Amino acid sequence: MGKKKSKKPVPIKSSSAMKSRTLARKITTKFHQLTSKKHALKESDSEAISRIEEELIELGGRDAYQKASQLNTSIFSTSKWVWGKLSLTGKAFGRKVNASKPKERTPSKVLEIGAINTQLLDFTAKGLCETRAIDINSQSPRIEEANFLSADFEPGAQDAIVCSMVLNCVPNADLRGEMIKKIDRLMNVRGDVFVVVPLLCLTQSPHINKESYETIWKNLGYELREVRVTPKLHMIWGVKGKGGGNGDAAEEGDWRVGKGKMGGRNTFGINFSKDKESGDTKKEKEKEMKKSAKK
Ligand SMILES: C[S@@+](CC[C@H](N)C(=O)[O-])C[C@H]1O[C@@H](n2cnc3c(N)ncnc32)[C@H](O)[C@@H]1O
């Protein structure tokens, strides 16, 4: 029998402006693997956690990960796509205040979750939009440093929410379910949701596929105006219906992440726990609270 090929380690340390797509892909994949591994560990596993943290530092941390993601957005601009759709529906130029006076408009509220550049802020500044771009690790003074899951927002007030390549960064299925539910809670009726995930999350995971993922959004009451599938991405543009969802999102989206026992390379899943807070979600929230208490 021939020798098994050993996996080459990811070449670490990125330069300030990343130019290689291969390196960018390796960094983002490794970052996701390490962060998921870290979140699956118990707090008492401090040695294993420290080892993973060291590996993350070696990799260049979240900064290197964001630089790798910036390279991808320079190749495909989600912001340009979003701006095109907002222009098409007229939301780019504000929201009508009074149905009988179409010229009277107030700024449309746009929220970008996980913003690694200011492209959407720049595009929407051309129209009549009040845009808030947030990221847990801000790369620009114009991007607010905030965790979407714990930040405060007015419910039902957003005219558009952009969540591009963020669900796959969220460390577990419970928190992804939380993120989707929160997006929906904040959305105004007729609001636009733009969600992009890597296609592999929906083709390689044993927990979810394209159809079941799209069903989550449909069951929440979104009309899917565009589902775009590229060789790398799955993109949804959905509009929130007046009647809301049919309440089946929980049943339809009840997938769990395998705790390291699944054979597949990708364990992406989304869980809408019926009791609202499952163990993983509680643990995340406790960690979050401890962190903010230390600040
Ligand atoms: C892969 S990058 C995607 C960036 C960009 N939206 C795009 O489409 O390329 C994911 C970003 O989401 C951010 N992020 C992850 N979880 C988040 C959370 N809970 N709240 C805010 N930002 C988050 C990460 O820090 C990272 O900058």
The ligand as an SDF file (V2000), in Angstrom:
LIG
                    3D

 27 29  0  0  0  0  0  0  0  0999 V2000
  -16.5340   35.8230    5.8640 C   0  0  0  0  0  0  0  0  0  0  0  0
  -16.6760   37.4490    6.5030 S   0  0  0  0  0  0  0  0  0  0  0  0
  -17.8430   38.0570    5.3370 C   0  0  0  0  0  0  0  0  0  0  0  0
  -17.7620   39.4880    5.1190 C   0  0  0  0  0  0  0  0  0  0  0  0
  -18.6300   40.0960    4.0500 C   0  0  0  0  0  0  0  0  0  0  0  0
  -19.9680   40.3020    4.5550 N   0  0  0  0  0  0  0  0  0  0  0  0
  -18.6340   39.3040    2.7720 C   0  0  0  0  0  0  0  0  0  0  0  0
  -19.6960   39.0400    2.2400 O   0  0  0  0  0  0  0  0  0  0  0  0
  -17.5690   38.9650    2.2850 O   0  0  0  0  0  0  0  0  0  0  0  0
  -17.6910   37.2950    7.9520 C   0  0  0  0  0  0  0  0  0  0  0  0
  -17.6740   38.4980    8.8400 C   0  0  0  0  0  0  0  0  0  0  0  0
  -18.7450   38.3690    9.7700 O   0  0  0  0  0  0  0  0  0  0  0  0
  -18.2980   38.8140   11.0320 C   0  0  0  0  0  0  0  0  0  0  0  0
  -19.1780   38.2160   12.0480 N   0  0  0  0  0  0  0  0  0  0  0  0
  -19.2520   36.9210   12.4220 C   0  0  0  0  0  0  0  0  0  0  0  0
  -20.1730   36.7540   13.3920 N   0  0  0  0  0  0  0  0  0  0  0  0
  -20.7100   37.9700   13.6410 C   0  0  0  0  0  0  0  0  0  0  0  0
  -21.6730   38.4570   14.5730 C   0  0  0  0  0  0  0  0  0  0  0  0
  -22.2810   37.6310   15.4230 N   0  0  0  0  0  0  0  0  0  0  0  0
  -21.9600   39.7740   14.5860 N   0  0  0  0  0  0  0  0  0  0  0  0
  -21.3200   40.6150   13.7450 C   0  0  0  0  0  0  0  0  0  0  0  0
  -20.3730   40.2210   12.8550 N   0  0  0  0  0  0  0  0  0  0  0  0
  -20.0720   38.9140   12.8020 C   0  0  0  0  0  0  0  0  0  0  0  0
  -16.8400   38.3760   11.0630 C   0  0  0  0  0  0  0  0  0  0  0  0
  -16.0710   39.1180   12.0050 O   0  0  0  0  0  0  0  0  0  0  0  0
  -16.4030   38.6330    9.6250 C   0  0  0  0  0  0  0  0  0  0  0  0
  -15.8590   39.9160    9.4530 O   0  0  0  0  0  0  0  0  0  0  0  0
  1  2  1  0
  2  3  1  0
  2 10  1  0
  3  4  1  0
  4  5  1  0
  5  6  1  0
  5  7  1  0
  7  8  2  0
  7  9  1  0
 10 11  1  0
 11 12  1  0
 11 26  1  0
 12 13  1  0
 13 14  1  0
 13 24  1  0
 14 15  1  0
 14 23  1  0
 15 16  2  0
 16 17  1  0
 17 18  1  0
 17 23  2  0
 18 19  1  0
 18 20  2  0
 20 21  1  0
 21 22  2  0
 22 23  1  0
 24 25  1  0
 24 26  1  0
 26 27  1  0
M  CHG  2   2   1   9  -1
M  END
$$$$
